[in-house]
Amino acid sequence: MERPVRFEHHRWVGDKRTQIVHDVDACDRPEIIEELMEAETFICFGPDELSEARNRGYRRCRCCGSVDA
């Protein structure tokens, strides 16, 4: 999937409503990311790593089949 315009430099995008983090590069269901962008309930992480998202209490989405997670 192509990265959203607001997140062209970010791989990991979190959903504030559910505390789930999505791997934009490996997402099997792009409609999830599209809905997240429409709802404007997203967050990015610095550094842009799964470990940083987990430090903030986010869990990885099961639909995002990341190879390095």
N, C-alpha and C positions, 0 to 999 in steps of 0.2 A: 504494500500500500504506500502511496505517496504521503509524505508528512504534511500535516496541516500548515497553512501559511504562517500562523502565529508560532509554530513550533518547528520550523525548518531546521533548527540547530539542536533540537531536543529529541531524544529517543524515548525517554520514559515520561509519561503523562499520567497524573493521578486524577481520580474522581473524588472530589471532596464529599460527595453524598454517601458513598459506599466505602471509602478508604481503600479502594482497589487501584493498583497502578497498571497501566497498559504499556506494552512494548509496541510502539507505533511501527517499527520496522518488521515485526514478526506477527502482527495481528491477523488472525484468520477471518475476522468478522469486522470489516471496515465500518459497518453501520454503527458499531459501538462507539468508535472514535467520532464519527460524524454527529451522533446524538450528543455526545459529551461537549463538542464544540458549540452546538446549537444551544445547549442548556447553560453554557458559560459557567460550569462548576468544576473547572479543571485547575490543576496546579502542576508546575514543573519543579524540578529539583536541581540543586547546585551543590555538589557536582552532579551531572546527569548520569547517575548510576543507580542500579537496583538497590544496592546496599544503603544508599542515602534515603531512598523511598522507604525501605524497611525501617530505618532509624526513626522515621517520622510516623511509624505505625501503619504503613500501607502494605497490603498483601498483593502479590502478583496475580494478575488475571489468568485464569485457566485457559482462556481462548487464545491467549498470546503465547504461541509456542516458541519462546526465546531459546536459542541454542546455548547461550552462556549463562542462563539463570540457574 
